[in-house]
Amino acid sequence: MIYFISDQHWGHKAIIWMEKRPFSDVNEMNQYMIDAWNSVVTNEDTVYHIGDLSYKLNPKYLKNNILSKLNGEKHLIIGNHDERILNTIKDSFKTINYYGKLSYKYNDKEYKFVMFHNPIYSWNGIWRGTIHICGHTHTKSRKYFENHPGRIINVSAELLNYKPISIVDIIDRVGNKKVIIPIEQ
């Protein structure tokens, strides 16, 4: 199975109060997110992390104490907080890109996806049903998405109860709709 998540901000103390995350400290938050990830992702699965892995966390600590504990084959779409740590964590990911494309066949229909950390106003295939998977806006996505055309899915961790969401769940939520569907659980 293929999964998506973004904006976990491992080790980011201020994100707890900025996004009203239900954790008392970063250690509790980090462990919860490791457990949440591994509760749905197996080692046979693939996960696309849509950026902002961490913030102000030692990259070696991120690699050895967090990324190494996460199940699945990992791919990274680079977020605005990721560039400075890429050299240290690059071997934790099968691929690292700024932009990604993906096709997936489900119920005899092919679905196309584009992945970019920030929501983008227009993308290749926007009017042909291509789904844009992004993050960056955390819980502030509704205002942005209400005013933009197409099918945008925000996979920020807070909106997913910190668990990666499967590609099938995204397809089932979006279906053949041509409207914006922010994910909120």
GIMOKA-V516118 format. One record per pair of residues at least 24 apart in sequence whose ideal C-beta (glycine too) atoms are under 8 Angstrom apart, sorted by sequence separation. I is the first residue (numbers start at 1). GAP is how many residues later the second one is. D is the distance in Angstrom with one decimal. If there is no record, write none. Layout:
I;GAP;D / I;GAP;D
This chain:
68;24;7.2 / 126;24;4.5 / 159;24;5.3 / 161;24;5.6 / 8;25;5.5 / 47;25;4.6 / 49;25;6.3 / 51;25;7.3 / 59;25;7.8 / 63;25;5.9 / 67;25;4.2 / 75;25;7.2 / 119;25;5.9 / 159;25;5.6 / 160;25;6.4 / 45;26;6.8 / 46;26;6.0 / 47;26;7.2 / 49;26;7.0 / 51;26;5.4 / 53;26;7.2 / 55;26;5.0 / 59;26;3.9 / 62;26;7.7 / 63;26;5.0 / 119;26;7.1 / 151;26;6.8 / 159;26;6.6 / 45;27;4.3 / 46;27;4.8 / 47;27;5.3 / 48;27;4.8 / 49;27;5.2 / 50;27;4.8 / 51;27;5.9 / 52;27;3.7 / 54;27;6.8 / 62;27;6.2 / 121;27;5.8 / 122;27;8.0 / 123;27;7.4 / 151;27;7.0 / 43;28;5.2 / 44;28;7.7 / 45;28;7.3 / 46;28;7.9 / 47;28;7.1 / 48;28;7.9 / 49;28;6.9 / 51;28;2.2 / 52;28;6.6 / 53;28;7.2 / 60;28;6.0 / 122;28;7.5 / 150;28;7.6 / 151;28;7.5 / 152;28;5.6 / 153;28;6.8 / 154;28;5.7 / 155;28;7.0 / 41;29;7.2 / 42;29;5.6 / 43;29;6.3 / 46;29;6.9 / 48;29;6.4 / 50;29;7.2 / 51;29;7.1 / 52;29;4.7 / 53;29;5.8 / 59;29;3.6 / 63;29;5.6 / 119;29;7.3 / 151;29;6.8 / 152;29;7.9 / 153;29;7.8 / 154;29;6.2 / 41;30;4.4 / 42;30;6.8 / 51;30;7.6 / 52;30;6.6 / 59;30;5.8 / 150;30;7.0 / 151;30;6.8 / 152;30;7.7 / 153;30;5.9 / 38;31;7.5 / 41;31;4.4 / 51;31;5.9 / 54;31;6.9 / 149;31;7.8 / 5;32;7.5 / 34;32;6.5 / 38;32;6.8 / 53;32;7.2 / 148;32;6.7 / 37;33;5.2 / 38;33;5.0 / 119;33;5.7 / 37;34;6.8 / 146;34;6.7 / 34;35;5.3 / 119;35;7.1 / 145;35;4.4 / 30;36;6.3 / 34;36;6.6 / 53;36;7.4 / 3;37;6.8 / 80;37;6.7 / 133;37;7.3 / 145;37;5.0 / 3;38;5.7 / 77;38;4.8 / 79;38;4.0 / 80;38;7.6 / 77;39;6.6 / 78;39;6.6 / 131;39;6.8 / 15;40;6.9 / 77;40;5.7 / 131;40;8.0 / 142;40;5.5 / 8;41;7.7 / 141;41;5.1 / 3;42;6.1 / 5;42;6.9 / 12;42;6.7 / 142;42;8.0 / 2;43;7.2 / 3;43;7.0 / 4;43;7.2 / 6;43;6.5 / 7;43;7.8 / 9;43;5.9 / 10;43;6.0 / 11;43;5.1 / 12;43;3.8 / 13;43;7.9 / 131;43;5.9 / 1;44;4.9 / 2;44;4.9 / 3;44;4.6 / 4;44;5.1 / 5;44;6.1 / 6;44;3.6 / 7;44;7.1 / 8;44;7.2 / 9;44;7.8 / 10;44;4.0 / 11;44;6.7 / 12;44;6.4 / 49;44;7.9 / 1;45;7.5 / 2;45;7.7 / 3;45;7.3 / 4;45;7.9 / 5;45;7.0 / 6;45;5.4 / 7;45;4.6 / 8;45;6.3 / 9;45;6.3 / 10;45;7.9 / 11;45;6.4 / 12;45;7.2 / 2;46;7.1 / 4;46;6.1 / 6;46;6.2 / 8;46;7.5 / 9;46;5.0 / 11;46;2.9 / 10;47;5.5 / 11;47;7.9 / 129;47;7.3 / 129;49;7.8 / 11;50;7.4 / 11;51;7.1 / 10;52;5.9 / 48;52;6.7 / 48;54;7.6 / 113;54;7.8 / 10;56;5.3 / 79;56;6.8 / 80;56;7.2 / 111;56;7.9 / 79;57;6.8 / 111;60;5.6 / 106;61;7.6 / 106;62;6.2 / 104;63;5.4 / 50;65;5.7 / 52;65;6.8 / 106;65;5.3 / 50;66;7.7 / 51;66;3.4 / 48;67;6.0 / 50;67;5.7 / 104;67;7.5 / 3;69;7.1 / 6;71;7.9 / 7;72;7.3 / 9;72;7.4 / 6;73;6.9 / 50;83;6.0 / 52;83;6.5 / 50;84;6.2 / 51;84;5.6 / 52;84;7.1 / 48;85;7.5 / 50;85;4.5 / 51;85;6.9 / 2;100;7.5 / 2;102;6.6 / 50;105;5.7 / 4;111;7.6 / 6;111;6.8 / 47;117;5.5 / 19;119;5.2 / 20;119;7.8 / 18;120;8.0 / 19;120;5.9 / 40;123;5.2 / 41;123;5.8 / 33;124;6.9 / 39;124;6.5 / 40;124;5.9 / 36;125;6.9 / 37;125;7.8 / 36;126;4.3 / 37;126;6.8 / 40;126;7.5 / 36;127;4.5 / 37;127;6.1 / 6;128;7.3 / 7;128;4.6 / 4;129;5.5 / 6;129;2.6 / 7;129;6.8 / 33;129;4.9 / 6;130;7.2 / 32;130;6.3 / 7;131;5.8 / 21;137;6.6 / 19;139;5.2 / 6;148;7.9 / 9;148;7.7 / 4;149;7.9 / 6;149;5.0 / 7;149;4.3 / 8;149;4.9 / 5;150;5.4 / 6;150;5.4 / 7;150;5.3 / 4;151;4.5 / 6;151;6.8 / 7;151;7.5 / 5;152;5.9 / 8;154;7.4 / 5;155;6.2 / 5;157;8.0 / 5;158;7.5 / 5;159;4.1 / 4;160;6.1 / 5;160;6.9 / 3;161;3.6 / 4;161;5.7 / 3;162;6.4 / 3;163;5.5 / 4;163;7.2 / 2;164;6.9 / 3;164;7.2 / 1;165;5.3 / 2;165;4.2 / 1;166;7.0 / 4;166;7.2 / 1;167;7.2
